[in-house]
Amino acid sequence: MSDTMSPSVEIELHGKEGLVEDWSKDKQVYEMPWGKAMMWIFLLSDTFIFSCFLVGYMSVRMATTDPWPNPSEVFALEAFGYPVPLLLIAIMTFILITSSGTMAMAVNMGYRKNRKATFWLMLVTAILGASFVGMQVFEWSKLIEEGVRPWFNPFGAAQFGSSFFMITGFHGMHVTGGVIYLLVVAFRVRRGFYETVPDGYKIVEITGLYWHFVDLVWVFIFAFFYLW
């Protein structure tokens, strides 16, 4: 038997080895960690879900024949004896925007491997997120006391209650999950867990991607639900 391989066999083996080599080169060229890639895929799928919710809300609002409640009146909060339109919503929005700033600084400190600063900035971000959820619970309880239900609304169109509780509730679940995520990563940073892992501090950036997405979604909810 001849020791040399036939040209077809050589090409076949080279093709398999080349495929593996090409995959390896792609990973080296793009330098995309799997965790970051999976987070982007998750955020893309979540974008479709929130988009469907907001488009559905707009369709329901434009199609209903009953008068739609005025957000400035429904979400007004009394201050100094006078009703202030959207006061609570403005505070909630300010808190989330501020938390995006602290999260961005945490990512910056993470790349510098400043463990103490990264931990405290992430902790502050989690506290701001928890404050947002607490205010949302207060907002829900206030509307429920006033008689708003998913199937009934004393202020006008019945679809208002179902749209409000579904959209803000789904977003509130994301914020709550984000707060838990932030706390887990923050305390791991404090213990120095990610310093023992190659490129471990990239998890801070991945966490930041999720948190910025949650904040961005709230901007659209604020514009479509509270200002329209």
C-alpha positions in Angstrom: 0.0 0.0 0.0 1.3 3.4 -0.8 2.1 5.7 2.2 0.8 8.7 0.3 -2.8 9.7 0.6 -5.0 10.3 -2.4 -5.6 13.9 -3.2 -9.3 13.6 -2.3 -8.5 12.4 1.2 -6.0 15.1 1.7 -8.5 17.8 0.6 -11.2 16.3 2.9 -8.9 16.3 6.0 -7.6 19.7 5.2 -11.2 20.9 4.9 -12.1 19.7 8.4 -9.0 21.2 9.9 -9.6 24.4 8.0 -13.1 24.6 9.3 -11.9 24.4 12.9 -9.2 26.9 12.2 -11.6 29.3 10.6 -13.9 29.2 13.6 -10.9 29.8 15.9 -9.9 32.8 13.8 -13.4 34.3 13.9 -13.4 34.1 17.7 -10.0 35.8 17.8 -10.8 38.5 15.3 -14.1 39.6 16.8 -13.0 39.1 20.5 -16.7 38.7 21.6 -17.1 36.8 24.9 -19.9 34.3 24.9 -21.5 36.0 27.8 -21.7 39.3 26.0 -22.9 37.7 22.8 -25.7 35.9 24.7 -26.7 39.1 26.5 -27.0 40.9 23.1 -29.2 38.0 21.8 -31.4 38.2 24.9 -31.7 42.0 24.7 -32.7 41.7 21.0 -35.5 39.2 21.8 -36.6 41.4 24.7 -36.7 44.4 22.3 -39.2 42.5 20.1 -41.4 41.8 23.2 -41.5 45.4 24.4 -42.1 46.6 20.9 -45.1 44.3 20.6 -46.5 45.6 23.9 -46.1 49.3 22.9 -47.5 48.8 19.4 -50.4 46.9 20.9 -50.9 49.7 23.4 -51.0 52.3 20.6 -53.4 50.2 18.6 -55.8 49.8 21.5 -55.7 53.5 22.4 -56.4 54.6 18.9 -59.1 52.0 18.3 -61.1 52.5 21.5 -64.3 54.6 21.4 -64.3 55.5 25.1 -62.3 58.5 26.3 -58.8 57.8 27.3 -57.8 59.0 30.7 -55.6 62.1 30.9 -52.2 60.9 32.3 -51.5 64.3 33.9 -54.6 63.9 36.0 -54.4 60.1 36.7 -50.8 60.2 37.7 -50.8 63.5 39.5 -49.4 63.6 43.1 -50.4 66.1 45.7 -47.6 68.4 47.0 -48.1 71.4 49.3 -51.8 71.0 48.9 -51.8 71.1 45.1 -51.9 68.3 42.6 -48.6 68.2 40.6 -48.9 66.4 37.2 -46.6 63.4 36.8 -44.5 64.3 39.9 -43.9 60.7 40.9 -43.2 59.6 37.3 -40.6 62.4 36.9 -38.8 61.3 40.1 -38.8 57.7 38.9 -37.4 58.7 35.5 -34.7 60.8 37.1 -33.7 57.9 39.4 -33.3 55.5 36.4 -31.3 58.0 34.4 -29.0 58.6 37.3 -28.6 54.9 37.8 -27.4 54.6 34.1 -24.7 57.2 35.0 -23.5 55.2 38.1 -23.6 52.0 36.0 -21.4 53.6 33.3 -18.9 54.7 35.9 -18.9 51.2 37.4 -18.0 49.7 34.0 -15.2 52.2 33.7 -13.9 51.3 37.2 -14.2 47.6 36.4 -11.9 47.9 33.4 -9.4 49.7 35.6 -9.8 46.8 38.1 -10.7 49.2 40.9 -12.5 46.7 43.0 -13.7 49.1 45.7 -15.1 51.8 43.4 -16.7 49.2 41.1 -18.5 47.6 44.1 -19.8 50.9 45.5 -21.0 52.2 42.2 -22.8 49.0 41.4 -24.3 49.0 44.9 -25.6 52.6 44.4 -27.1 51.5 41.0 -28.9 48.6 42.7 -30.2 50.9 45.4 -31.5 53.4 42.8 -33.2 50.5 41.0 -34.8 49.2 44.2 -36.1 52.8 44.9 -37.6 52.8 41.4 -39.4 49.5 42.1 -40.6 50.8 45.4 -42.1 53.9 43.8 -43.8 51.7 41.2 -45.4 49.6 43.9 -46.7 52.9 45.4 -48.0 54.0 42.1 -49.8 50.6 41.6 -51.3 50.7 45.0 -52.6 54.2 44.5 -54.3 53.4 41.3 -55.8 50.2 42.7 -57.2 52.1 45.7 -58.8 54.5 43.2 -60.5 51.6 41.5 -58.3 50.9 38.4 -58.4 47.2 37.5 -57.2 45.3 34.4 -60.8 44.9 33.4 -62.2 48.2 34.7 -61.2 51.8 34.8 -63.3 54.6 36.6 -61.4 57.3 34.6 -62.4 56.2 31.1 -61.5 53.4 28.7 -61.3 50.0 30.4 -58.3 49.1 28.3 -56.2 51.6 30.2 -55.9 49.4 33.3 -54.9 46.2 31.4 -52.3 48.2 29.3 -50.9 49.9 32.3 -50.5 46.9 34.6 -49.1 44.7 31.8 -46.5 47.1 30.4 -45.3 48.7 33.6 -45.4 45.3 35.4 -43.3 43.6 32.8 -40.8 46.4 32.9 -40.8 46.3 36.8 -40.0 42.6 36.7 -37.0 43.4 34.5 -35.8 46.1 36.9 -36.3 43.8 39.9 -34.3 41.0 38.1 -31.6 43.6 37.3 -31.3 44.7 40.9 -30.7 41.1 41.9 -28.2 40.7 39.1 -26.4 43.8 40.1 -26.1 42.8 43.8 -24.8 39.3 42.9 -22.1 40.7 40.6 -21.3 43.6 43.0 -20.6 41.3 46.0 -18.5 39.0 43.8 -16.5 42.0 42.8 -16.0 42.9 46.5 -14.8 39.4 47.3 -12.3 39.6 44.4 -13.9 36.6 42.6 -13.4 38.1 39.1 -9.7 38.8 39.7 -9.1 35.1 39.6 -10.9 34.7 36.2 -9.3 35.8 32.9 -11.1 39.0 31.8 -13.4 38.5 34.7 -14.4 42.2 35.0 -16.1 42.0 31.6 -19.1 40.7 33.5 -19.5 44.3 34.8 -19.9 45.5 31.2 -22.4 42.7 30.5 -24.4 43.7 33.5 -24.3 47.3 32.3 -25.7 46.3 28.9 -28.7 44.8 30.6 -29.2 47.8 32.9 -28.9 50.4 30.2 -31.5 48.4 28.1 -33.9 48.5 31.0 -33.4 52.3 31.4 -33.9 52.8 27.6 -37.1 50.9 27.6 -38.4 53.1 30.4 -37.8 56.1 28.2 -40.1 54.7 25.6 -42.8 53.7 28.2 -42.6 57.2 29.7 -43.0 58.8 26.3 -45.8 56.6 25.0 -47.8 56.0 28.2 -47.3 59.1 30.4 -46.8 61.9 27.9 -49.2 60.9 25.1 
